[in-house]
């Protein structure tokens, strides 16, 4: 919890200064060095009292838009959500608790998805429930084979 400190001053400059202090030339490079780490945890690494997860996500999306890699960003956010909600991987049995954990991850993912990708993300969520991945499946990067099948990059 940042108690509002994360929004004081020039938060974007602070965010990128912290990234550079750690030897990275972009927020994307910093995040890529920590695959499957939830966004809030990345924010704490950059400044436990004055950087928020939503700021990290905003910066990552801006970089993805400049690089024309928004779909990859969307997959990356799912990987991080799944890591947080179901750290042991896809449930063996979809009981009430595991269904709630998966639905939480997918719901947060949908909420964090840019409008341009919401329909596709909704379809991916439906596909994961209709044809669940193997028990224990835990994508470790946005380049996970199943994720790339469900949400392939655009040809742009």
C-alpha positions, 0 to 999 in steps of 0.5 A: 500500500502506497498511501497515495505517495505513488501519485505525488510528484512526477510518478512516471519520471520516478518509475523510469529512474528506478528502472534505470537505477537497476540497470534496465533501459525499459520497464519491459526489460525490467519486467521480462527479467522477472517473469510471472511476478505479479505487477504489485510485487514488481511495483514494490521492488521499484519502490515499496512506498511510492510505486503502484502496480497500476503505474507499472502496468500503465508503463508496460502498456505504453511501451507495448503500444510503441513497440506494437506488442500489445497482444504480448503485453496482454498475455504477460498480464495473464501470466502474472495474474495466474501466478498470483491467483493459482501459484501451484498451476491449473487446478487438478479439480475445478471445485468451488475454491479453485473455480473462484481462484481461476475466475478471479485471475481471469476477471482481473485480467479482463479488467486490466485489458485494453479495450482493443483486446477485451473481446479476444480475452473474453474468448480465451477465458471461455476457452480455458473453462471449456477446454482446461489446460493440463493440471499444474499448467503454469505459464511462465512467460507470455511466450507460453505455447498454449497462450500463443495458441489461444491469443496469437500475435497480430500480423501488423 
